[in-house]
Amino acid sequence: MPNTGEFAQWSLDAIREEGSSFSWLEEQRFDWTIATSLALEQILNGKTIILITDDKRKWLEKYIITNINSEKLDRPLLPVVSIYSLYAHYNNVNGGEMINIVEDMISLATKDNYFFWYIGSGDDKRADIAKRKDTSYFWMFDEEYQNAFNLKSFDKELDIKLLQLYRLLDLSINASMFGEVDVTS
């Protein structure tokens, strides 16, 4: 189990350093800590991140893919890819058998060293493949789920909150990579 106590305190400090616009996250920092510490541990272990979003969050997928390995960052590059770069027809996947075929292809391509990061509505069919893997990481809307940071899709500030979550995740990746906080077992 990841070291969530130290990471919870580090997260609180980081949230407060970002200013009052991040104050909404203070109340939810324990949910953040539980979901994110497992993802950070997997990142530190070199797993490939397979990013999946629902249709309304395609803009965020592009933002993350563009910025997570920005040339301005002073850290090792992270293996992160969109599921659509692995299988361009993912939107047309229906049913367990086709999900199995896609999952087998991803396992072969990554030597089974990956986890899914899903951002979107919990009832969207794009979430189905990530929900099948216990190590998946979620920013999930309108549904409580294991390893999920939960948000409300009707929140008028949702897009801003998603960008703030990405900012906190980026800070968390740096802090865990450079030994500022321990998220490992």
C-alpha positions, 0 to 999 in steps of 0.5 A: 500500500502506498505511503498515503500519510506523508503524501496527504500532508505534502498534498495539503501543503502543495494545495495551499501554496497554489493559493485560494483558487485551489481551496476546494481541493483541501476538503477532498485531499484524502480522496486525492491522496488515495487515488493518486498515490497508487498512480504515482507509485506505478509511474515511479515503477516505469509503467506506461500510462494509457490515457482515456477520456470521454468525448467531452474531455478530448481537449484535456487529453490533448492538453495532458499529452502535450504538456506532461513531457514538455521540453520545459520540464526538468525531469525524465520523460514519462511513457504516456499515450492516448488509447486512440494512438494505440487503437484509433477505432477505440470509440467503436469498441463494444462488448467484452470480447472486443475489449479483451482483444484491445487489452491483449494488444496493449499488454503485448505492446507494453509487455503488460507494464501499463495502467489506464488513466481514465478521465470522464463520466463513469457511465461512458463506455470508454471507461469500461476497459479501465474499470476492468483493471484494478490498477487503473487511475480515475478522475471520474464524474458522477460515480464513486469508484475504486482508485477514483477522484470523484467530481460532478459533471454539472459543476460549473467550474469543472474544466478549471478544476480539471486543469488544477488537478493536472497542475497538482498531479504534475507537482506530485510527479516531480515531488515523488520523482525527486524524493520530496515525498515518499509514495512507495510501499 
